[in-house]
Amino acid sequence: MNAPLPTAYKSGYQDFYGRDYIVTPDVLIPRPETEQIIDAVLNLAGKPYLPGVKPSQNQLPKNPTILDVGTGSGCIAITIKKELPEASVYASDISEEALNIARKNAHNHGVFIHFIISHLLDNVKFTPNVIVANLPYVDKNWSWLDKDALSCEPDIALYAEDHGLELIKKLIDQSTTCQIPHLILEADPCQHQKIINYATKKGLQHLETRGFILTFYTPQV
Ligand SMILES: C[S@@+](CC[C@H](N)C(=O)[O-])C[C@H]1O[C@@H](n2cnc3c(N)ncnc32)[C@H](O)[C@@H]1O
């Protein structure tokens, strides 16, 4: 059975953090749960998104360098640049088609983002202060998975091996090797404990969980 084309692909746009993004079947349709990555970054930057929320202990430098790995439509990277204009924002993806959509979105929102084609951090030649990543984490074997509902979105944006954790674990490995100070990851809450255990073994400190989002800190030696 062919699933109907999602509304966002029909209209060509999806809202994310109050702004519209071009979406085509080359990119994942941005999800509301991903917006909390932005809140986590703002919190680290000492600009909590809600009045009364205490900024985290591990503050960023004044002009932080932030890399969004697996940028897709560019919604995370572009929102960070809009909300935190003092940051230098980089965005990478393994898909050239996705990067072309992200470039159009950056142009439409009037922001400059450095785009990089890369498998995870392979082509990244600098050390950002923060890496944010909503990588593919869906496990094809989840019994509750509605594959039909996801069939219009690119497989490369959704699915990962090793119970959905393959790319997240590889990114943790690369980030710890490069001593990236902060790592903010999206994953399904059912995967969180495994990710926290894995990251802790690699020397990362789990700072907080909000919704689907995990924030880690690398104690600097
Ligand atoms: C879940 S989508 C997230 C898209 C966007 N960041 C968002 O939150 O809506 C995952 C993205 O990661 C990219 N991707 C998949 N494998 C990758 C890899 N090995 N290295 C870098 N990016 C990858 C996909 O092309 C896709 O754009």
The ligand as a Tripos MOL2 file, in Angstrom:
@<TRIPOS>MOLECULE
LIG
   27    29     1     0     0
SMALL
NO_CHARGES

@<TRIPOS>ATOM
      1 C1         17.0040   12.3240   11.1210 C.3       1 LIG1
      2 S1         17.5920   13.2670    9.7420 S.3       1 LIG1
      3 C2         17.7340   14.8520   10.5310 C.3       1 LIG1
      4 C3         17.5870   16.0180    9.6070 C.3       1 LIG1
      5 C4         17.5330   17.3680   10.3640 C.3       1 LIG1
      6 N1         18.7310   17.5870   11.1260 N.3       1 LIG1
      7 C5         16.3220   17.4370   11.2590 C.2       1 LIG1
      8 O1         16.4900   17.3540   12.4860 O.co2     1 LIG1
      9 O2         15.1990   17.5360   10.7510 O.co2     1 LIG1
     10 C6         19.2350   12.6520    9.6310 C.3       1 LIG1
     11 C7         20.1500   13.3070    8.5980 C.3       1 LIG1
     12 O3         21.4300   12.6850    8.7310 O.3       1 LIG1
     13 C8         21.9850   12.4610    7.4460 C.3       1 LIG1
     14 N2         22.9220   11.3430    7.5350 N.ar      1 LIG1
     15 C9         22.6750   10.0000    7.4520 C.ar      1 LIG1
     16 N3         23.8110    9.2990    7.6020 N.ar      1 LIG1
     17 C10        24.7980   10.2110    7.8050 C.ar      1 LIG1
     18 C11        26.2030   10.1040    8.0230 C.ar      1 LIG1
     19 N4         26.8210    8.9070    8.0700 N.pl3     1 LIG1
     20 N5         26.9270   11.2360    8.1630 N.ar      1 LIG1
     21 C12        26.3180   12.4550    8.1050 C.ar      1 LIG1
     22 N6         24.9900   12.6210    7.8980 N.ar      1 LIG1
     23 C13        24.2450   11.5160    7.7550 C.ar      1 LIG1
     24 C14        20.7900   12.1980    6.5500 C.3       1 LIG1
     25 O4         21.0890   12.4660    5.2090 O.3       1 LIG1
     26 C15        19.7390   13.1290    7.1580 C.3       1 LIG1
     27 O5         19.7390   14.3770    6.5070 O.3       1 LIG1
@<TRIPOS>BOND
     1     1     2 1
     2     2     3 1
     3     2    10 1
     4     3     4 1
     5     4     5 1
     6     5     6 1
     7     5     7 1
     8     7     8 2
     9     7     9 1
    10    10    11 1
    11    11    12 1
    12    11    26 1
    13    12    13 1
    14    13    14 1
    15    13    24 1
    16    14    15 ar
    17    14    23 ar
    18    15    16 ar
    19    16    17 ar
    20    17    18 ar
    21    17    23 ar
    22    18    19 1
    23    18    20 ar
    24    20    21 ar
    25    21    22 ar
    26    22    23 ar
    27    24    25 1
    28    24    26 1
    29    26    27 1
@<TRIPOS>SUBSTRUCTURE
     1 LIG1         1 GROUP 0 **** ****
